[in-house]
Amino acid sequence: MDELIQELIETIKIEETLLQEFLDHLEMQKDILVKNDVRAFEESVSIQEALIKKIRTLEEDRILRVRVLAKGLKMDESELTLTRLVELSLGQVNTEMLEAKKSITSLVGKIKKVNQVST
């Protein structure tokens, strides 16, 4: 079970890195739009699509790992949120999970904010 939790943490950390790249890319895209550089924007969209694909793949992986953890803990997978995992974990694992949760929550909020400004 501990190994599965550690794998989940690693997946979340990679997802966190990709979300940060995505956010950075969105902010760069705003500059490209201001400059009205069509070619750069098209390249930017391709990069954005590749990042989204990687994030989705990690999301699917994370969901599968949570499903296995939930089964091992005899819980419904819908109840096994990142917050609940933080509550269940101890020591260093707890700290890593808590930091990852805070970071991902912050990144998602920033991405939503950038998207709202762009639309």
N, CA, C and O of each residue as an XYZ file, in Angstrom:
476
protein
N       0.831     -1.200      0.000
C       0.000      0.000      0.000
C       0.873      1.261      0.000
O       0.582      2.223     -0.711
N       1.950      1.247      0.808
C       2.840      2.405      0.870
C       3.478      2.700     -0.484
O       3.644      3.858     -0.868
N       3.834      1.627     -1.203
C       4.436      1.805     -2.528
C       3.439      2.463     -3.481
O       3.810      3.335     -4.266
N       2.195      2.050     -3.414
C       1.153      2.634     -4.265
C       0.938      4.106     -3.935
O       0.741      4.925     -4.833
N       0.974      4.440     -2.661
C       0.827      5.845     -2.249
C       2.013      6.660     -2.759
O       1.840      7.789     -3.219
N       3.224      6.085     -2.679
C       4.406      6.797     -3.171
C       4.318      7.001     -4.688
O       4.691      8.061     -5.191
N       3.832      6.002     -5.408
C       3.645      6.133     -6.857
C       2.612      7.212     -7.168
O       2.767      7.978     -8.119
N       1.572      7.264     -6.368
C       0.544      8.282     -6.546
C       1.133      9.676     -6.320
O       0.834     10.608     -7.067
N       1.957      9.814     -5.305
C       2.604     11.097     -5.032
C       3.473     11.509     -6.221
O       3.456     12.669     -6.631
N       4.224     10.567     -6.769
C       5.079     10.873     -7.922
C       4.233     11.295     -9.122
O       4.589     12.233     -9.834
N       3.130     10.614     -9.343
C       2.226     10.982    -10.437
C       1.698     12.395    -10.235
O       1.639     13.185    -11.177
N       1.322     12.705     -9.017
C       0.789     14.037     -8.699
C       1.867     15.099     -8.902
O       1.576     16.186     -9.400
N       3.100     14.795     -8.524
C       4.191     15.758     -8.705
C       4.449     16.027    -10.189
O       4.685     17.169    -10.584
N       4.404     14.988    -10.997
C       4.583     15.169    -12.442
C       3.432     15.990    -13.001
O       3.637     16.881    -13.826
N       2.227     15.685    -12.551
C       1.052     16.442    -12.982
C       1.190     17.911    -12.589
O       0.830     18.803    -13.357
N       1.707     18.152    -11.401
C       1.941     19.508    -10.914
C       2.918     20.252    -11.837
O       2.692     21.410    -12.187
N       3.991     19.580    -12.220
C       4.982     20.179    -13.124
C       4.356     20.524    -14.472
O       4.600     21.599    -15.021
N       3.556     19.616    -14.995
C       2.903     19.867    -16.285
C       1.880     20.996    -16.187
O       1.744     21.793    -17.115
N       1.168     21.067    -15.076
C       0.225     22.174    -14.892
C       0.954     23.512    -14.836
O       0.460     24.513    -15.356
N       2.123     23.532    -14.208
C       2.921     24.764    -14.167
C       3.382     25.138    -15.573
O       3.339     26.310    -15.947
N       3.824     24.148    -16.356
C       4.210     24.404    -17.744
C       3.029     24.943    -18.534
O       3.180     25.863    -19.338
N       1.863     24.374    -18.308
C       0.652     24.798    -19.001
C       0.323     26.243    -18.650
O      -0.011     27.039    -19.528
N       0.417     26.580    -17.368
C       0.157     27.948    -16.930
C       1.159     28.918    -17.568
O       0.775     29.970    -18.079
N       2.433     28.559    -17.531
C       3.455     29.398    -18.151
C       3.164     29.594    -19.636
O       3.326     30.684    -20.183
N       2.735     28.525    -20.260
C       2.426     28.580    -21.689
C       1.224     29.495    -21.962
O       1.237     30.265    -22.923
N       0.207     29.414    -21.136
C      -0.955     30.293    -21.300
C      -0.566     31.757    -21.180
O      -1.043     32.606    -21.933
N       0.302     32.038    -20.227
C       0.745     33.423    -20.044
C       1.571     33.897    -21.239
O       1.477     35.055    -21.646
N       2.374     33.003    -21.795
C       3.147     33.325    -22.992
C       2.214     33.560    -24.189
O       2.461     34.424    -25.031
N       1.147     32.773    -24.238
C       0.181     32.908    -25.331
C      -0.461     34.297    -25.344
O      -0.740     34.841    -26.412
N      -0.690     34.861    -24.182
C      -1.262     36.212    -24.124
C      -0.350     37.200    -24.844
O      -0.827     38.054    -25.592
N       0.959     37.088    -24.622
C       1.915     37.969    -25.291
C       1.893     37.760    -26.803
O       1.968     38.718    -27.572
N       1.790     36.506    -27.219
C       1.734     36.191    -28.649
C       0.494     36.817    -29.277
O       0.553     37.353    -30.383
N      -0.624     36.745    -28.567
C      -1.860     37.345    -29.087
C      -1.736     38.860    -29.216
O      -2.205     39.452    -30.188
N      -1.105     39.469    -28.232
C      -0.918     40.920    -28.269
C      -0.061     41.315    -29.469
O      -0.318     42.331    -30.115
N       0.958     40.506    -29.765
C       1.847     40.785    -30.893
C       1.207     40.414    -32.234
O       1.719     40.768    -33.296
N       0.079     39.695    -32.171
C      -0.644     39.271    -33.369
C       0.237     38.416    -34.292
O       0.205     38.556    -35.515
N       1.015     37.538    -33.677
C       1.911     36.644    -34.413
C       1.180     35.320    -34.657
O       1.165     34.437    -33.800
N       0.580     35.204    -35.835
C      -0.271     34.054    -36.154
C       0.535     32.753    -36.138
O       0.082     31.755    -35.578
N       1.701     32.755    -36.735
C       2.504     31.532    -36.797
C       2.912     31.066    -35.395
O       2.822     29.882    -35.070
N       3.354     32.003    -34.589
C       3.736     31.658    -33.215
C       2.522     31.153    -32.436
O       2.641     30.247    -31.611
N       1.357     31.744    -32.702
C       0.143     31.306    -32.009
C      -0.215     29.873    -32.406
O      -0.596     29.072    -31.553
N      -0.096     29.548    -33.691
C      -0.398     28.182    -34.152
C       0.554     27.178    -33.511
O       0.132     26.101    -33.091
N       1.835     27.530    -33.435
C       2.804     26.660    -32.762
C       2.448     26.515    -31.285
O       2.563     25.436    -30.703
N       2.021     27.610    -30.705
C       1.646     27.634    -29.302
C       0.461     26.700    -29.033
O       0.427     25.996    -28.024
N      -0.493     26.709    -29.939
C      -1.665     25.840    -29.789
C      -1.252     24.373    -29.843
O      -1.779     23.552    -29.093
N      -0.318     24.042    -30.718
C       0.173     22.659    -30.802
C       0.831     22.222    -29.493
O       0.607     21.111    -29.013
N       1.644     23.113    -28.926
C       2.298     22.816    -27.644
C       1.250     22.646    -26.547
O       1.335     21.737    -25.721
N       0.269     23.532    -26.558
C      -0.799     23.476    -25.567
C      -1.555     22.147    -25.662
O      -1.855     21.530    -24.641
N      -1.859     21.712    -26.873
C      -2.568     20.444    -27.059
C      -1.747     19.258    -26.559
O      -2.293     18.325    -25.970
N      -0.423     19.297    -26.795
C       0.443     18.219    -26.311
C       0.465     18.180    -24.779
O       0.428     17.106    -24.178
N       0.526     19.356    -24.160
C       0.503     19.417    -22.694
C      -0.819     18.888    -22.142
O      -0.839     18.157    -21.152
N      -1.912     19.261    -22.785
C      -3.231     18.787    -22.337
C      -3.298     17.268    -22.433
O      -3.833     16.613    -21.539
N      -2.762     16.711    -23.502
C      -2.771     15.257    -23.666
C      -1.979     14.577    -22.543
O      -2.430     13.584    -21.973
N      -0.793     15.119    -22.230
C       0.023     14.553    -21.147
C      -0.696     14.662    -19.798
O      -0.679     13.723    -19.001
N      -1.322     15.807    -19.553
C      -2.041     16.011    -18.290
C      -3.202     15.033    -18.176
O      -3.433     14.460    -17.112
N      -3.932     14.842    -19.271
C      -5.055     13.881    -19.254
C      -4.569     12.466    -18.964
O      -5.194     11.735    -18.195
N      -3.453     12.082    -19.580
C      -2.904     10.747    -19.358
C      -2.535     10.555    -17.886
O      -2.826      9.514    -17.296
N      -1.898     11.558    -17.306
C      -1.548     11.486    -15.880
C      -2.793     11.459    -15.000
O      -2.839     10.756    -13.991
N      -3.791     12.226    -15.391
C      -5.048     12.252    -14.647
C      -5.679     10.862    -14.637
O      -6.157     10.397    -13.603
N      -5.675     10.205    -15.795
C      -6.221      8.845    -15.886
C      -5.416      7.886    -15.021
O      -5.984      7.024    -14.350
N      -4.094      8.034    -15.034
C      -3.224      7.199    -14.211
C      -3.517      7.416    -12.724
O      -3.600      6.468    -11.944
N      -3.671      8.685    -12.358
C      -3.961      9.017    -10.960
C      -5.293      8.414    -10.531
O      -5.410      7.886     -9.425
N      -6.292      8.489    -11.396
C      -7.610      7.938    -11.084
C      -7.527      6.424    -10.874
O      -8.149      5.886     -9.959
N      -6.759      5.743    -11.722
C      -6.598      4.293    -11.561
C      -5.913      3.951    -10.243
O      -6.301      3.004     -9.560
N      -4.892      4.728     -9.891
C      -4.181      4.480     -8.628
C      -5.095      4.724     -7.426
O      -5.060      3.971     -6.453
N      -5.899      5.762     -7.496
C      -6.846      6.050     -6.415
C      -7.868      4.924     -6.312
O      -8.255      4.524     -5.213
N      -8.298      4.421     -7.453
C      -9.257      3.307     -7.460
C      -8.680      2.091     -6.737
O      -9.360      1.458     -5.930
N      -7.416      1.772     -7.034
C      -6.757      0.627     -6.384
C      -6.587      0.890     -4.887
O      -6.833      0.009     -4.064
N      -6.166      2.108     -4.542
C      -6.025      2.460     -3.120
C      -7.353      2.353     -2.386
O      -7.421      1.808     -1.284
N      -8.394      2.870     -2.993
C      -9.719      2.833     -2.369
C     -10.149      1.393     -2.118
O     -10.695      1.070     -1.063
N      -9.898      0.543     -3.093
C     -10.253     -0.863     -2.932
C      -9.474     -1.482     -1.774
O     -10.033     -2.223     -0.965
N      -8.165     -1.169     -1.699
C      -7.335     -1.686     -0.611
C      -7.757     -1.168      0.753
O      -7.623     -1.867      1.757
N      -8.267      0.054      0.788
C      -8.716      0.661      2.044
C     -10.184      0.364      2.339
O     -10.727      0.787      3.360
N     -10.814     -0.373      1.421
C     -12.235     -0.713      1.535
C     -13.102      0.543      1.634
O     -13.994      0.653      2.474
N     -12.794      1.491      0.729
C     -13.532      2.756      0.659
C     -14.105      2.907     -0.739
O     -13.617      2.302     -1.694
N     -15.133      3.710     -0.845
C     -15.643      4.079     -2.153
C     -14.655      5.059     -2.771
O     -14.214      5.997     -2.108
N     -14.308      4.849     -4.028
C     -13.287      5.712     -4.639
C     -13.699      7.177     -4.682
O     -12.838      8.056     -4.693
N     -14.997      7.457     -4.708
C     -15.446      8.854     -4.718
C     -15.153      9.553     -3.384
O     -15.095     10.781     -3.319
N     -14.970      8.765     -2.332
C     -14.653      9.320     -1.011
C     -13.152      9.547     -0.823
O     -12.739     10.253      0.098
N     -12.340      8.950     -1.693
C     -10.894      9.022     -1.525
C     -10.332     10.189     -2.336
O      -9.696     10.002     -3.373
N     -10.583     11.377     -1.840
C     -10.075     12.593     -2.464
C      -8.646     12.834     -2.013
O      -8.153     12.158     -1.111
N      -7.989     13.786     -2.632
C      -6.634     14.132     -2.216
C      -6.622     14.594     -0.766
O      -5.699     14.276     -0.016
N      -7.644     15.341     -0.372
C      -7.759     15.794      1.011
C      -7.863     14.589      1.953
O      -7.214     14.556      2.998
N      -8.669     13.617      1.582
C      -8.837     12.415      2.417
C      -7.532     11.625      2.488
O      -7.188     11.090      3.542
N      -6.802     11.548      1.368
C      -5.518     10.854      1.373
C      -4.528     11.534      2.308
O      -3.760     10.866      3.000
N      -4.548     12.862      2.329
C      -3.687     13.605      3.250
C      -4.043     13.239      4.683
O      -3.160     13.018      5.512
N      -5.345     13.177      4.973
C      -5.798     12.835      6.326
C      -5.355     11.428      6.729
O      -5.026     11.188      7.891
N      -5.346     10.500      5.770
C      -5.017      9.108      6.062
C      -3.515      8.842      6.141
O      -3.090      7.868      6.763
N      -2.725      9.683      5.526
C      -1.290      9.432      5.464
C      -0.570     10.005      6.685
O      -1.101     10.844      7.412
N       0.650      9.525      6.880
C       1.428      9.921      8.055
C       2.804     10.440      7.643
O       3.281     10.148      6.546
N       3.428     11.201      8.516
C       4.818     11.615      8.362
C       5.124     12.334      7.062
O       4.390     13.224      6.632
N       6.247     11.921      6.435
C       6.735     12.547      5.213
C       5.704     12.441      4.092
O       5.532     13.376      3.310
N       5.029     11.316      4.018
C       4.008     11.124      2.984
C       2.921     12.175      3.149
O       2.458     12.755      2.167
N       2.515     12.420      4.386
C       1.494     13.426      4.663
C       1.959     14.797      4.191
O       1.202     15.527      3.552
N       3.194     15.144      4.505
C       3.743     16.449      4.109
C       3.779     16.582      2.597
O       3.376     17.612      2.058
N       4.257     15.547      1.902
C       4.326     15.580      0.440
C       2.937     15.708     -0.180
O       2.732     16.490     -1.108
N       1.993     14.941      0.337
C       0.624     14.980     -0.186
C       0.001     16.354      0.043
O      -0.657     16.897     -0.845
N       0.206     16.908      1.220
C      -0.356     18.212      1.546
C       0.228     19.300      0.644
O      -0.503     20.147      0.131
N       1.539     19.272      0.456
C       2.183     20.251     -0.427
C       1.692     20.108     -1.859
O       1.421     21.106     -2.527
N       1.575     18.875     -2.334
C       1.108     18.639     -3.697
C      -0.335     19.110     -3.868
O      -0.681     19.708     -4.887
N      -1.168     18.841     -2.877
C      -2.568     19.273     -2.934
C      -2.659     20.789     -3.016
O      -3.394     21.327     -3.844
N      -1.914     21.476     -2.160
C      -1.935     22.938     -2.153
C      -1.447     23.498     -3.487
O      -2.041     24.424     -4.040
N      -0.373     22.931     -3.985
C       0.211     23.415     -5.235
C      -0.736     23.209     -6.415
O      -0.938     24.120     -7.217
N      -1.312     22.023     -6.520
C      -2.226     21.749     -7.634
C      -3.463     22.626     -7.536
O      -3.926     23.157     -8.546
N      -3.996     22.783     -6.348
C      -5.165     23.646     -6.165
C      -4.845     25.072     -6.600
O      -5.650     25.719     -7.270
N      -3.683     25.551     -6.221
C      -3.256     26.900     -6.599
C      -3.073     27.027     -8.109
O      -3.523     28.001     -8.713
N      -2.414     26.046     -8.713
C      -2.182     26.082    -10.160
C      -3.485     26.052    -10.939
O      -3.648     26.802    -11.902
N      -4.406     25.204    -10.539
C      -5.701     25.124    -11.230
C      -6.433     26.456    -11.117
O      -7.034     26.919    -12.086
N      -6.385     27.067     -9.948
C      -7.004     28.385     -9.768
C      -6.379     29.433    -10.670
O      -7.089     30.246    -11.262
N      -5.054     29.422    -10.783
C      -4.359     30.387    -11.646
C      -4.690     30.147    -13.113
O      -4.881     31.098    -13.871
N      -4.758     28.877    -13.517
C      -5.101     28.553    -14.909
C      -6.507     29.043    -15.221
O      -6.742     29.616    -16.285
N      -7.444     28.824    -14.305
C      -8.819     29.311    -14.512
C      -8.835     30.821    -14.640
O      -9.549     31.369    -15.480
N      -8.055     31.493    -13.816
C      -8.020     32.958    -13.840
C      -7.471     33.454    -15.177
O      -8.029     34.375    -15.773
N      -6.379     32.849    -15.648
C      -5.798     33.241    -16.933
C      -6.794     32.983    -18.057
O      -6.938     33.803    -18.964
N      -7.471     31.860    -18.002
C      -8.470     31.538    -19.037
C      -9.625     32.524    -19.022
O     -10.136     32.879    -20.084
N     -10.051     32.975    -17.850
C     -11.138     33.945    -17.754
C     -10.723     35.285    -18.355
O     -11.521     35.944    -19.023
N      -9.502     35.680    -18.122
C      -8.997     36.948    -18.667
C      -8.878     36.854    -20.184
O      -9.099     37.841    -20.887
N      -8.528     35.665    -20.695
C      -8.322     35.482    -22.128
C      -9.617     35.419    -22.916
O      -9.616     35.644    -24.126
N     -10.735     35.113    -22.242
C     -12.003     34.970    -22.975
C     -12.839     36.198    -22.882
O     -13.934     36.243    -23.441
